[in-house]
Each structure stands twice: as C-alpha cells, then as structure tokens.
Amino acid sequence: MNNAPTNARVLLIEDELLVAGMLRGMISNLGYAVAGTAADLNEATKILDGETIDAVVLDINLNGKMSYPIADELAARGIPFIFATGYEQHSLPAAYEGCPLLKKPFRRSALGGALADLLKQDRERPDQPAAAKQDYDTGVGAT
C-alpha cells in the first residue's frame, strides 16, 4: 500500500549519476514527485529557489565534500531532509544528531518509510526539527 501524499515533492541531492537514477526511480515508484536532482550545493540552491520542495534525500558526501552546508540551508528554509551515506561507520556531527539517516545500499521500502515518517513529522510539527535520530533498517538492494 502506498502512503505517499500525492502532492509531496522530493529533491534528491546525490553526486553519483547511477545512484541518482536508481533513487529517482525509487522515489517515483513510491508515489512521490521528484522535484529535481542536484549533485552539488549550487545546483541544489537553484532548485530550492525555483521549486516547491516538501522533503530532501541528501547524500552526506558530494564529490569529496561534506554536504552539511546544504543541510544548514535546508534547516534554515524549514525543509525536512534525510541523510544518505554509503559509509559503514558514519556518525553525524552533534548538530545533526536528530536527523534521519539511511545507510546505502537501502531498499525502496526503507526509503519509503523514512520519507513517510519525515513528512508526517513535518506535518505534525512544522516549526520543529525531527525529535530523534532514526536509523532505518536499510537492508540491501533496491526492492
């Protein structure tokens, strides 16, 4: 059963072209609209300035640079986001401990659960960040 709001628009910030393509498909298959794909801060900012964004999937490492400045911009704009990482032992800095984290590779169901939770929290508490860090049982693969 698909619980995706029909009008929810998700921005994907991912620097690896093949991974971005796979994630775009997963987001679409979950029933969300892909508002755009960006590989760096400049591209992400252009999309944020021109589109309505309900949630963001944000790769932690973009071409060798940490994406925390983008996370700061999203927080300032009040846009909820999920960090994604391929690093096995990645821990978030203290400033981001309340943010959800998906460990790559993850299943479509893990992404769907994370997005649904993120959007639900945003609807319930639009003026507050996520209450607690959530690591999702990501499994392996893209089903």
Secondary structure, DSSP 8 states (H G I E B T S, - for coil): -----TT-EEEEE-S-HHHHHHHHHHHHHTT-EEEEEESSHHHHHHHHHHS--SEEEEESEETTEE-HHHHHHHHHHT--EEEEE--TT----GGGTTS-EEESS--HHHHHHHHHHHHHHHHH-TTS--SS--B----SS--
